[in-house]
Amino acid sequence: MMKDTGFLLVDKPKGITSHDVIDQLRKITGIRKIGHSGTLDPLAEGLLIVGIGRPATKRLSFFLNLDKEYIAKIRLGAISDTYDAEGKITEIENVSPPSLQKVKKVISKFIGEIDQIPPLFSAKKIRGKKLYELAREGKKIKVEPKKVKIFNIEILDYKFPYLTIKVNCSSGTYIRSLAHDIGQKLGCGGYVEELSREKIGKFSRKKAKKLSEITKENWRNFLFDIKEYDEKSSLNKR
């Protein structure tokens, strides 16, 4: 008899929420108790670790604090109120394209432990309400900075106004905030145009299954468990 509980590596497509992925998997598996270990915005794609069944959802905490790897395409020369392409975009006038040398210098300042302010349009909760709910109500909110770690930022491509970077960072890092802050330091503004999560700890997007590949007949074949790890074990590579 095949198991009905475990974890799935899912490659979330762009344009749907992480909860939409859960809803689709509930229909596929017929199991109600399903959760994930970390939200991806609708604009983002990439790795989502999903727990199927109560035994797995109770253990999703194993994945919560793992390091992450992202690839982000940043649009310079403009800002967004959500720090990404889904928000209200404001073009910055008379922008001088920063040189690659300046981009490298600015980016280097973000490597290490930094104070980061989450985007106002995010799911982070303040006094029991999500920030995006408070922002939509037009309420002025003071958000305290949070310490996060950026282990490395690699420039993959730069042709103004587009800057593509690979970021290795601690859990809790907002790539949208990083893009915004890089744009501010460059003096030209910036926001996330495209975003993908490539790794969570040792787990890679390359091993993930697209939703279109997961069916009622085969979903059990893709399950894995983490019973070989205990609370003292590290699932991070570093």
N, C-alpha and C positions, 0 to 999 in steps of 0.2 A: 504493500500500500504506500503510495507516494505521500510525502509530507504536504501539509497545507499551511505551514508557517515558516517564515524565514525572511531574508532580505533580498531586495531586487536593486540592481543598478539600472536606473532609467535615464535615458538621454532625453531630457525635456526639450520639446521644440519651442521656438519663439512664438509669442502671441497668445499663450494660455498661461493661467496661473498654476502654481504648484498644487493648489487644491483641485484644479481641473484634472490634473494627473491622477490624484487620489480617487476622484469620482469615476474616472474611466476604468481604473484598476478594480474598483468595487464592482462595476458591471461585468468586467472580464472574469474576476475570480469568484464572485458571489459572496465575498467576505466583506463584512461591514467594518471590522476593526483594522484599519490601515492608517499609517501615518508616515511622515517623512522627517528627516533629520536637519533640515535647513532650507528655508524658502529661497526660491529664485523669482525675481520680478518677471512679469509677463514679457518684458523686452528681452530678458536673458534666456539663454539656452544652455544645455549642458547637463552635468551630472547631478542627479538627485538620488539619494539613498532612501529607499522606501521599505518600511517594515510591514509585513503581511501577517495578520493574526495577532492576538493579544500577547503571546509570549515574545514576539519580535518587537511590537510597539513599546513594550515595557523596557526594552533594552536599547532603544534608539539613542539614549543618553551616551552610549559608547562613542557615538560619532560626533557629538555636538561640539566638542572642543578641539577637533582635529584641524590641522593647518589646511589651507586651501590654495589652489592655483587657478588663476583666471587669465583669460585673454580679453583685453578691452580695446575697442577702437574709439578713440577720443576725437571729438570734433572741436577744434580750436577756433577762436574768433567769434564765439557766441556763448551765451549762458542759458541755462534752463532752470525754472523754478523747482523742478524735480531732480535736477542734476542729470537727466537723461533725455533721450529723444522724444519721450512721451509727454513732456511738460510744455510749458509756454516758453518758446524760444525767443531770445532777444539778441539780435546781431550787435556786435561791438564795432563801432565806426572807427575808421582810420587805423586799422590794426596793421602793425608791421610784423610780418611773419618772423617768429624767433628762429635763430640759427639752430642747427643740430647741436652745436657745442653748448649753446645756452640751455636747450632742452635737457641735455645730459647733465649739466650742472644742477639744474633745478630738481630733476628727478632724484639725483643722488642725495639730496637733502631730506627725502622722504623715507630713506632706508634706515631701519632701526626702530626703536620704540618711539611712537609719536602720539600726540593728543589729536583725536579726530572727533569732529562733531557729526553725528548722523544726519542724513537728509531730513528735512521737515516732512517730506512725503515718504515716510517709511513705516514699517510695521512695529517699530520700537514703541513700547508703552511708557507713557508718562501719566502717573496717577490713575492707572487702570484703563486709560484710553490710548488707542494707537495714534501715533503722531500724524498720520495722514488724515485721520478723522478730525483731529483738532485743527489741522491746517485748512481743511475744507470748510470748517465752520468759521474760518477767518480769525481764529483766536491767536493772539501773540503768545508764543511759547519760548521760554528760555531753555535751551537744551545744553546740558553740561557735556563737555568733551569727555571722551573715553580713551584710555590708553590701549593702543593696538600695536602689533609688531609687523613691520614690512621686512621680510627676509631678503627679498631681491626684486628688482624691477629691471626687466630687459626690454630694450627698444627693438621691436620686430620690424617696424617700418615707419618712416616719417616723410610724408609729402604734404606740406601745409595745404589745407587746414586739418589733415588727418594724421593722427599719431596712434600707432598700434603698439601696445605694450603687453608683456606677460608679467603677472604679479604673483609672487609667492608670499603669503601672508598668514597671520594668525586668524583663528575664528573670531567673528565679530567685526571684521574689517569691512567697511562699505567702499566698494570700488567707485560708486557714484561720487562719494565725498572726495575720494582720492583724485578723481578726474577733475572735479570742480576746483580743488585746492591747487592742483598742478597748473590749471588754467589761470588761477588768480596770481600765483607766483610768477608765471610767465608774462603777466600783464595783458593777456589777450582773452581771457575767459576760456572755458572748456566744459564739455559735458560728454557723457557716455552715449555714443551712437550705437554701438553693438557690444554685447558682453556674453562671454561663455565661461562656464565653470568647468575646468579640465580635470581637476583632481580634488579629492577630499582625503587627506592622509595618504595612505598607500593605494587608495582606490581610484582608478582612472576612468575617464569618460570613454576611452577606447574599448573598455570591457562592457560598457553599458548597452542596453537594448533600447531601440526606439519603440515608442508606443505602438507604432504600426506593426512591429514584429511580435508583439506580445498578444497571444490569443487565449481563448478558453481552453484550447487543447494543449498548449505548450508552456503556460506560465510557470508551472511547477518545475520545469526543467531549468529555469534560470535562477531559482532560489539558492541562497547560500546562508550559512549560519556563522556565528562568531563564538560558539561555545568553547573554542580552543583558547580564547582570550579571557583573562580575568581583569578585574579593576586595576591591577597593577601593571598590566601590559600596555604598551604603546602601539597604536595603529598608525602613528606618524612615521614617516621615513627618517626625519631628522633627529 
